[in-house]
Amino acid sequence: MLRQICLSGKTIDYRLRRGLRKSVGLKINCGGLLVSAPNGLSGAEIDAIVRNKADWVLKNLVAWQNKIALNPVAGFDHDNAVYPLLGSDWKPEISAWGQIGMVPAAGNEVVRQACQLPRQAIERWIMAWYQQHATACFSERIALYADKLSIPKPAYRLSQAKTRWGSCSSSGMIRLNWRLIQIPLHLIDYVVAHELCHLIEMNHSRAFWDCVAAIYPEYQQARRELNRYSLEP
């Protein structure tokens, strides 16, 4: 259900979702403000709660508008899209024989396609290109930071999670989102260091952050930079 509310003189659209819950929850993502509320709560009561959180809502709406959306590959206009790799933009180039390659997307340069290929074929090739680079890069960075921690290099897998950059299971399996390969290397290093430290401290305690700081001293700056990127298209 779509509703509107005025916050500090600004008209804000928000989506209302009712359900079997006891409290009101506010969430902001690429779709805007989502409010989850109990079935029995009136619209006026919900609006009052949202107004009470006006500063938080407005601040985070602006933050989301300033986020850098990563390229999900599927469904993009490949004639105009760019594909970031380690923070640099690339574009697909297709030869007259249907061979696909990547070239730097410098300025407003347009890469002409000499041969038209089905969209699905281009998407499969680009995904394979990303996964090949991600596999090689992540393996190297995991080995580097495992050595800094004096632990054996753990097993890892590429992840397609929609909201998480990485995770570490209780069994010691590291999962890294393949789209990390789109962002600068120093931010990949932060995520790798973060997840490897969970092999030692499976929490976010002071001891955990001390572990992160020991192998990645600039972690606080990296966290702020990473927050500028959005996994949601």
C-alpha positions as CSV (number, residue, x, y, z in Angstrom):
1,M,0.0,0.0,0.0
2,L,1.4,3.4,-1.0
3,R,1.0,6.3,1.4
4,Q,2.3,9.9,1.6
5,I,3.5,11.9,4.6
6,C,5.0,15.4,5.0
7,L,8.3,15.5,6.9
8,S,10.0,18.8,7.5
9,G,8.1,20.4,4.6
10,K,8.9,17.5,2.2
11,T,6.3,15.2,0.8
12,I,7.6,11.6,1.1
13,D,6.0,8.5,-0.5
14,Y,6.3,5.3,1.5
15,R,5.1,1.8,1.2
16,L,3.1,0.3,4.0
17,R,3.2,-3.4,4.7
18,R,0.9,-4.8,7.4
19,G,1.4,-8.1,9.1
20,L,1.4,-10.1,12.3
21,R,4.0,-8.1,14.2
22,K,4.1,-6.1,17.5
23,S,6.0,-3.0,16.5
24,V,6.6,-0.7,13.6
25,G,9.7,-1.1,11.5
26,L,11.2,1.4,9.1
27,K,13.6,0.4,6.3
28,I,15.1,2.4,3.5
29,N,16.5,0.9,0.3
30,C,16.6,1.6,-3.4
31,G,12.8,1.5,-3.5
32,G,12.5,4.3,-0.9
33,L,10.9,4.1,2.6
34,L,9.2,0.9,3.6
35,V,7.1,0.8,6.8
36,S,6.1,-2.5,8.4
37,A,3.3,-2.2,10.9
38,P,0.9,-4.4,13.0
39,N,-2.5,-5.1,11.4
40,G,-4.4,-3.3,14.1
41,L,-2.5,0.0,14.0
42,S,-4.3,3.0,12.3
43,G,-2.8,5.1,9.6
44,A,-2.7,8.1,11.9
45,E,-0.8,6.1,14.5
46,I,1.7,4.9,11.9
47,D,2.2,8.4,10.5
48,A,2.9,9.7,14.0
49,I,5.6,7.1,14.4
50,V,7.2,8.0,11.1
51,R,7.1,11.7,11.9
52,N,8.9,10.9,15.2
53,K,11.7,9.4,13.0
54,A,11.7,12.3,10.5
55,D,15.4,13.2,10.9
56,W,16.5,9.5,10.5
57,V,14.2,9.0,7.5
58,L,15.3,12.2,5.6
59,K,19.0,11.6,6.4
60,N,18.9,8.0,5.1
61,L,16.9,8.8,2.0
62,V,19.6,11.2,1.0
63,A,22.3,8.6,1.8
64,W,20.5,6.1,-0.5
65,Q,20.2,8.6,-3.3
66,N,24.0,9.1,-3.1
67,K,24.8,5.4,-3.2
68,I,26.7,4.0,-6.2
69,A,24.6,1.2,-7.7
70,L,26.7,-1.8,-8.9
71,N,25.9,-3.4,-12.3
72,P,23.9,-6.6,-11.9
73,V,24.6,-7.5,-15.5
74,A,21.2,-9.1,-16.2
75,G,18.7,-6.9,-17.9
76,F,21.1,-4.0,-18.7
77,D,21.3,-2.1,-22.0
78,H,24.6,-3.5,-23.1
79,D,25.1,-1.0,-25.8
80,N,25.3,1.8,-23.2
81,A,26.2,0.1,-19.9
82,V,29.6,0.1,-18.4
83,Y,31.0,-2.7,-16.3
84,P,33.3,-1.8,-13.4
85,L,36.2,-4.0,-12.5
86,L,38.2,-3.1,-9.4
87,G,36.8,0.4,-9.7
88,S,37.6,1.0,-13.4
89,D,34.9,1.0,-16.1
90,W,35.0,-1.4,-19.0
91,K,32.7,-1.9,-22.0
92,P,32.1,-5.0,-24.2
93,E,33.4,-5.1,-27.7
94,I,32.1,-7.6,-30.2
95,S,34.1,-8.5,-33.3
96,A,32.7,-9.3,-36.8
97,W,33.1,-12.9,-35.9
98,G,31.1,-12.7,-32.7
99,Q,34.1,-12.8,-30.4
100,I,33.5,-10.7,-27.2
101,G,36.2,-8.8,-25.4
102,M,36.4,-6.0,-22.8
103,V,38.0,-2.6,-23.5
104,P,38.4,0.4,-21.2
105,A,35.4,2.8,-21.2
106,A,37.3,6.0,-21.5
107,G,35.2,9.2,-21.3
108,N,32.2,9.1,-23.5
109,E,33.7,6.7,-26.0
110,V,31.2,4.3,-27.6
111,V,32.4,0.8,-28.5
112,R,30.7,-0.2,-31.7
113,Q,29.5,-3.7,-32.1
114,A,30.4,-5.2,-35.5
115,C,28.3,-8.3,-34.9
116,Q,25.0,-8.5,-33.1
117,L,24.7,-11.3,-30.5
118,P,21.7,-12.3,-28.4
119,R,21.5,-10.4,-25.1
120,Q,21.6,-13.7,-23.1
121,A,24.9,-14.7,-24.8
122,I,26.5,-11.3,-23.9
123,E,25.2,-11.6,-20.3
124,R,26.6,-15.1,-19.9
125,W,30.0,-14.0,-21.2
126,I,30.2,-10.9,-18.9
127,M,29.2,-13.0,-15.9
128,A,31.9,-15.6,-16.7
129,W,34.4,-12.7,-17.1
130,Y,33.4,-11.3,-13.7
131,Q,33.6,-14.7,-12.0
132,Q,36.9,-15.5,-13.5
133,H,38.4,-12.2,-12.2
134,A,36.6,-12.6,-8.8
135,T,37.9,-16.1,-8.3
136,A,41.5,-15.2,-9.0
137,C,41.4,-12.0,-7.0
138,F,39.6,-13.3,-4.0
139,S,41.8,-16.3,-3.7
140,E,44.9,-14.1,-3.7
141,R,43.5,-11.7,-1.1
142,I,42.3,-14.5,1.2
143,A,45.7,-16.1,1.1
144,L,47.4,-12.7,1.8
145,Y,45.2,-11.9,4.9
146,A,45.2,-15.5,6.2
147,D,48.9,-15.2,6.3
148,K,48.7,-12.0,8.2
149,L,46.5,-13.8,10.8
150,S,48.9,-16.8,10.8
151,I,46.0,-19.2,9.9
152,P,45.5,-21.7,7.1
153,K,43.9,-20.3,4.0
154,P,40.2,-21.2,4.4
155,A,37.8,-22.5,1.7
156,Y,35.6,-19.9,0.1
157,R,32.8,-19.6,-2.4
158,L,31.3,-16.9,-4.6
159,S,28.0,-15.6,-3.3
160,Q,25.1,-13.9,-5.1
161,A,23.6,-12.5,-1.9
162,K,21.4,-9.4,-2.5
163,T,22.3,-7.6,0.7
164,R,25.6,-8.9,2.1
165,W,29.1,-8.4,0.9
166,G,30.4,-11.5,2.6
167,S,29.8,-14.0,5.4
168,C,31.6,-16.6,7.5
169,S,29.7,-19.8,8.6
170,S,30.3,-21.6,11.9
171,S,32.0,-24.3,9.8
172,G,34.6,-21.8,8.6
173,M,33.3,-21.4,5.0
174,I,33.9,-17.9,3.7
175,R,31.4,-16.5,1.1
176,L,32.2,-13.4,-0.9
177,N,29.7,-11.6,-3.1
178,W,30.9,-11.8,-6.7
179,R,30.0,-8.1,-7.2
180,L,32.9,-7.1,-4.8
181,I,35.1,-7.5,-7.9
182,Q,33.4,-4.3,-9.3
183,I,34.7,-2.1,-6.5
184,P,38.3,-0.9,-5.6
185,L,40.7,-3.5,-4.3
186,H,41.3,-1.8,-0.9
187,L,37.6,-2.3,-0.2
188,I,37.7,-6.0,-1.2
189,D,40.7,-6.3,1.2
190,Y,38.5,-4.9,4.0
191,V,35.7,-7.4,3.4
192,V,38.2,-10.2,3.2
193,A,39.9,-9.1,6.4
194,H,36.5,-8.7,8.2
195,E,35.3,-12.2,7.3
196,L,38.7,-13.9,8.1
197,C,38.6,-12.4,11.5
198,H,35.3,-14.1,12.1
199,L,37.3,-17.4,12.0
200,I,38.9,-16.2,15.2
201,E,36.0,-14.1,16.8
202,M,32.5,-15.2,15.6
203,N,31.0,-12.0,16.7
204,H,31.4,-8.2,16.5
205,S,33.0,-7.7,19.9
206,R,35.9,-5.4,20.8
207,A,38.2,-8.4,20.4
208,F,36.9,-8.9,16.8
209,W,37.5,-5.3,15.8
210,D,40.9,-5.4,17.4
211,C,41.6,-8.4,15.2
212,V,40.5,-6.5,12.1
213,A,42.5,-3.5,13.0
214,A,45.6,-5.6,13.4
215,I,45.6,-6.7,9.8
216,Y,43.7,-3.8,8.2
217,P,44.3,-0.6,10.2
218,E,42.2,1.6,7.9
219,Y,39.0,-0.5,8.4
220,Q,36.9,2.4,9.7
221,Q,37.5,4.5,6.6
222,A,36.9,1.4,4.4
223,R,33.6,0.8,6.1
224,R,32.5,4.3,5.3
225,E,33.6,4.0,1.7
226,L,31.9,0.6,1.3
227,N,28.6,2.0,2.6
228,R,28.5,4.3,-0.6
229,Y,28.0,1.2,-2.7
230,S,24.6,-0.5,-3.1
231,L,24.1,-4.2,-4.0
232,E,20.5,-3.4,-4.9
233,P,20.0,-2.2,-8.5
